[in-house]
Amino acid sequence: MNKLLILSFISLLAMNTYGQKDYVSQVWNPDNGDGTFTNPVLNADYSDPDVIAVGDDYYLTASSFNCLPGLPILHSRDLVHWQLIGHALQRLEPDSVFAASAHGMGVWAPSIRYHDGEFYIYWGDPDYGVFMVKAKNPAGPWSKPLQVIAGKGMIDTCPLWDEDGRCYLVNAWANSRSRFASVITVRELNADGTEAISAPVIVFDGNGTENRTCEGPKFYKRDGWYWIMMPAGGVATGFQLAMRSRSPYGPYECKKVLEQGDTPVNGPHQGGWIHTSQGEDWFMHFQDKGAYGRVVHLQPVTWRDNWPVMGKLPAKGYCGEPLLTCRMPKSAYHDTCNPVESDEFNDPRLGLQWQWHGNYQQSFGMPTSFGVFRLYTYKTDKTIWHTPNLLLQKTPADSFTATAKLTLAAKEQGQTGGIIMMGLDYSALVVKREGNSFLLQQVTCHGADKGNVEEVKTLATLEPTSADKIDYQPAIYEQLYLRMRVHNGEVEFSYSTNGKRYKSVGETFQMREGKWIGAKIGFVAQEPAGKSNRGWIDVDWFRVTK
């Protein structure tokens, strides 16, 4: 089988086996239908994106931090329409750390590469070192993580396999762990990319200049030149640099190639350069949108004097500005699809859009054969901030409505379940058993990462909708429709007992980002610590609409 057929088979297998190919979002679709697209192409928190072209197909991964499964794998045929086809990481080690909600830890700024018939992803865990996974099929299965380099502080790693078979690794440094930063280092790995065989060499120093906070480097080779493309200047306010050298160890020439300019796109930087099979060049980067996280934009790349000018081409010089609307990339195929948001929970496996806040345990919950997902109450006397079985997904747009039909089964007092907007500040609309009735409550915390307490407001008292008729561990049940409306960073809650008439309740909540991630939406189920039998929520469906 020739190489083109192999790549086509991989792409087809990924889409047919794992894809959610026909889903078109009601709340964000970048395709304007006239041969143009509007940025962002991914209006969700796929922070620190990296992307590769393999034949006519494109694959993207992004930071996942402590959210699991991690290392999302997205596929596209045209760089505009994307679908989530899997994850490369099921668990993080050590489990003693990541079984809990280790906010902001874990996977930082991965890179994805295709080498010698296999897909590779490298990432830096700032606390434990540099890791790698690989796979024949980007949809999986992926290998277990291999620790390539042990140590603290190494982040944002990217390999480069040279024509002579040698392998190099570039990375940045986390000041919070190493107590130095704003430098970029290169070292050599063995030909398999599994261990370092040289010491790191500083090839760029941004200290004391506007190029502070240089990080997120990506390594390339083009026409005999080694290229490191990286952001600098800060996450929300920075710009994109391109550096070139005739040697992987430098010295490097450096130019700014993309900045905000007169556009509303702040901090357009950190991402991946793609040379397509159609002979075009594009760059995918993030924009930090605060509570919504870091969304992904697509910019054309024009080579001027052997420098990659990104976005709108200036009259002179090499620094472009982001384009909000642009022509579609030339491509062999177009698939009209977007990442899935809604879920009817009819499949015997959890939808790919969902992530836990820690390493999955079976006691968190599981799919069922009767068209609901069962989320068990997590036993804890701590706040929601410390709950790892939060079942969450990324916010899909600036404005949307998320509605869930669910039933709380409560066997004991204090068992609680409902929907949540999660971040450093969070607010949840939940039902809680008290006596033989249920309380509808809004649970809110401001500054959860600082250890602040939750504010609980009771909004209504509800009688059970049903109850077990047996004496053995009986439960009472409350079936409700819970809804959140999100617009311009504000959340308004409502509920219904029949799915037709909704009543607004609680206070308007101002969204806030999580630890290095955007705010996330989904489900929470809790109960006081102890030896009582768990309760649960059965989620019938979750629908994202305008």
Secondary structure in CASP SS format (residue, H / E / C, confidence):
PFRMAT SS
TARGET T0000
AUTHOR 0000-0000-0000
METHOD secondary structure of the structure
MODEL  1
M C 1.00
N C 1.00
K H 1.00
L H 1.00
L H 1.00
I H 1.00
L H 1.00
S H 1.00
F H 1.00
I H 1.00
S H 1.00
L H 1.00
L H 1.00
A H 1.00
M H 1.00
N H 1.00
T H 1.00
Y H 1.00
G C 1.00
Q C 1.00
K C 1.00
D C 1.00
Y C 1.00
V C 1.00
S C 1.00
Q C 1.00
V C 1.00
W C 1.00
N C 1.00
P C 1.00
D E 1.00
N C 1.00
G C 1.00
D C 1.00
G C 1.00
T E 1.00
F E 1.00
T E 1.00
N C 1.00
P C 1.00
V C 1.00
L E 1.00
N C 1.00
A C 1.00
D C 1.00
Y C 1.00
S C 1.00
D C 1.00
P C 1.00
D E 1.00
V E 1.00
I E 1.00
A E 1.00
V E 1.00
G C 1.00
D C 1.00
D E 1.00
Y E 1.00
Y E 1.00
L E 1.00
T E 1.00
A C 1.00
S C 1.00
S C 1.00
F E 1.00
N C 1.00
C C 1.00
L E 1.00
P C 1.00
G E 1.00
L E 1.00
P E 1.00
I E 1.00
L E 1.00
H E 1.00
S E 1.00
R C 1.00
D C 1.00
L C 1.00
V C 1.00
H C 1.00
W C 1.00
Q E 1.00
L E 1.00
I E 1.00
G E 1.00
H E 1.00
A E 1.00
L E 1.00
Q C 1.00
R C 1.00
L C 1.00
E C 1.00
P C 1.00
D H 1.00
S H 1.00
V H 1.00
F H 1.00
A C 1.00
A C 1.00
S C 1.00
A C 1.00
H C 1.00
G C 1.00
M C 1.00
G C 1.00
V E 1.00
W E 1.00
A E 1.00
P E 1.00
S E 1.00
I E 1.00
R E 1.00
Y E 1.00
H E 1.00
D C 1.00
G C 1.00
E E 1.00
F E 1.00
Y E 1.00
I E 1.00
Y E 1.00
W E 1.00
G E 1.00
D E 1.00
P C 1.00
D C 1.00
Y C 1.00
G E 1.00
V E 1.00
F E 1.00
M E 1.00
V E 1.00
K E 1.00
A E 1.00
K C 1.00
N C 1.00
P C 1.00
A C 1.00
G C 1.00
P C 1.00
W C 1.00
S C 1.00
K C 1.00
P C 1.00
L E 1.00
Q E 1.00
V E 1.00
I E 1.00
A E 1.00
G C 1.00
K C 1.00
G C 1.00
M E 1.00
I E 1.00
D E 1.00
T E 1.00
C E 1.00
P E 1.00
L E 1.00
W E 1.00
D C 1.00
E C 1.00
D C 1.00
G C 1.00
R C 1.00
C E 1.00
Y E 1.00
L E 1.00
V E 1.00
N E 1.00
A E 1.00
W E 1.00
A C 1.00
N H 1.00
S H 1.00
R H 1.00
S H 1.00
R C 1.00
F C 1.00
A C 1.00
S C 1.00
V E 1.00
I E 1.00
T E 1.00
V E 1.00
R E 1.00
E E 1.00
L E 1.00
N C 1.00
A C 1.00
D C 1.00
G C 1.00
T C 1.00
E C 1.00
A E 1.00
I C 1.00
S C 1.00
A C 1.00
P C 1.00
V E 1.00
I E 1.00
V E 1.00
F E 1.00
D E 1.00
G C 1.00
N C 1.00
G C 1.00
T C 1.00
E C 1.00
N C 1.00
R C 1.00
T C 1.00
C C 1.00
E C 1.00
G C 1.00
P C 1.00
K E 1.00
F E 1.00
Y E 1.00
K E 1.00
R E 1.00
D C 1.00
G C 1.00
W E 1.00
Y E 1.00
W E 1.00
I E 1.00
M E 1.00
M E 1.00
P E 1.00
A E 1.00
G C 1.00
G C 1.00
V C 1.00
A C 1.00
T C 1.00
G C 1.00
F E 1.00
Q E 1.00
L E 1.00
A E 1.00
M E 1.00
R E 1.00
S E 1.00
R C 1.00
S C 1.00
P C 1.00
Y C 1.00
G C 1.00
P C 1.00
Y C 1.00
E E 1.00
C E 1.00
K E 1.00
K E 1.00
V E 1.00
L E 1.00
E C 1.00
Q C 1.00
G C 1.00
D C 1.00
T C 1.00
P C 1.00
V C 1.00
N C 1.00
G C 1.00
P C 1.00
H E 1.00
Q E 1.00
G E 1.00
G E 1.00
W E 1.00
I E 1.00
H E 1.00
T C 1.00
S C 1.00
Q C 1.00
G C 1.00
E C 1.00
D E 1.00
W E 1.00
F E 1.00
M E 1.00
H E 1.00
F E 1.00
Q E 1.00
D E 1.00
K C 1.00
G H 1.00
A H 1.00
Y H 1.00
G C 1.00
R E 1.00
V E 1.00
V E 1.00
H E 1.00
L E 1.00
Q E 1.00
P E 1.00
V E 1.00
T E 1.00
W E 1.00
R E 1.00
D C 1.00
N C 1.00
W E 1.00
P E 1.00
V E 1.00
M E 1.00
G C 1.00
K E 1.00
L C 1.00
P C 1.00
A C 1.00
K C 1.00
G C 1.00
Y C 1.00
C C 1.00
G E 1.00
E E 1.00
P C 1.00
L C 1.00
L C 1.00
T E 1.00
C E 1.00
R E 1.00
M C 1.00
P C 1.00
K C 1.00
S C 1.00
A C 1.00
Y C 1.00
H C 1.00
D C 1.00
T C 1.00
C C 1.00
N C 1.00
P C 1.00
V C 1.00
E C 1.00
S C 1.00
D E 1.00
E C 1.00
F C 1.00
N C 1.00
D C 1.00
P C 1.00
R C 1.00
L C 1.00
G C 1.00
L C 1.00
Q C 1.00
W C 1.00
Q E 1.00
W E 1.00
H C 1.00
G C 1.00
N C 1.00
Y C 1.00
Q C 1.00
Q H 1.00
S H 1.00
F H 1.00
G E 1.00
M E 1.00
P E 1.00
T C 1.00
S C 1.00
F C 1.00
G C 1.00
V C 1.00
F E 1.00
R E 1.00
L E 1.00
Y E 1.00
T C 1.00
Y E 1.00
K E 1.00
T C 1.00
D C 1.00
K C 1.00
T C 1.00
I H 1.00
W H 1.00
H H 1.00
T C 1.00
P C 1.00
N C 1.00
L C 1.00
L E 1.00
L E 1.00
Q E 1.00
K E 1.00
T C 1.00
P C 1.00
A C 1.00
D C 1.00
S E 1.00
F E 1.00
T E 1.00
A E 1.00
T E 1.00
A E 1.00
K E 1.00
L E 1.00
T E 1.00
L E 1.00
A E 1.00
A E 1.00
K C 1.00
E C 1.00
Q C 1.00
G C 1.00
Q C 1.00
T E 1.00
G E 1.00
G E 1.00
I E 1.00
I E 1.00
M E 1.00
M E 1.00
G C 1.00
L C 1.00
D C 1.00
Y E 1.00
S E 1.00
A E 1.00
L E 1.00
V E 1.00
V E 1.00
K E 1.00
R E 1.00
E E 1.00
G C 1.00
N C 1.00
S E 1.00
F E 1.00
L E 1.00
L E 1.00
Q E 1.00
Q E 1.00
V E 1.00
T E 1.00
C E 1.00
H C 1.00
G C 1.00
A H 1.00
D H 1.00
K H 1.00
G C 1.00
N C 1.00
V C 1.00
E C 1.00
E E 1.00
V E 1.00
K E 1.00
T E 1.00
L E 1.00
A E 1.00
T E 1.00
L E 1.00
E C 1.00
P C 1.00
T C 1.00
S E 1.00
A E 1.00
D C 1.00
K C 1.00
I C 1.00
D C 1.00
Y C 1.00
Q C 1.00
P C 1.00
A C 1.00
I E 1.00
Y E 1.00
E E 1.00
Q E 1.00
L E 1.00
Y E 1.00
L E 1.00
R E 1.00
M E 1.00
R E 1.00
V E 1.00
H E 1.00
N C 1.00
G C 1.00
E E 1.00
V E 1.00
E E 1.00
F E 1.00
S E 1.00
Y E 1.00
S E 1.00
T C 1.00
N C 1.00
G C 1.00
K C 1.00
R C 1.00
Y C 1.00
K E 1.00
S E 1.00
V E 1.00
G E 1.00
E E 1.00
T E 1.00
F E 1.00
Q E 1.00
M C 1.00
R C 1.00
E C 1.00
G C 1.00
K C 1.00
W C 1.00
I C 1.00
G C 1.00
A C 1.00
K E 1.00
I E 1.00
G E 1.00
F E 1.00
V E 1.00
A E 1.00
Q E 1.00
E E 1.00
P C 1.00
A C 1.00
G C 1.00
K C 1.00
S C 1.00
N C 1.00
R C 1.00
G C 1.00
W E 1.00
I E 1.00
D E 1.00
V E 1.00
D E 1.00
W E 1.00
F E 1.00
R E 1.00
V E 1.00
T E 1.00
K C 1.00
END
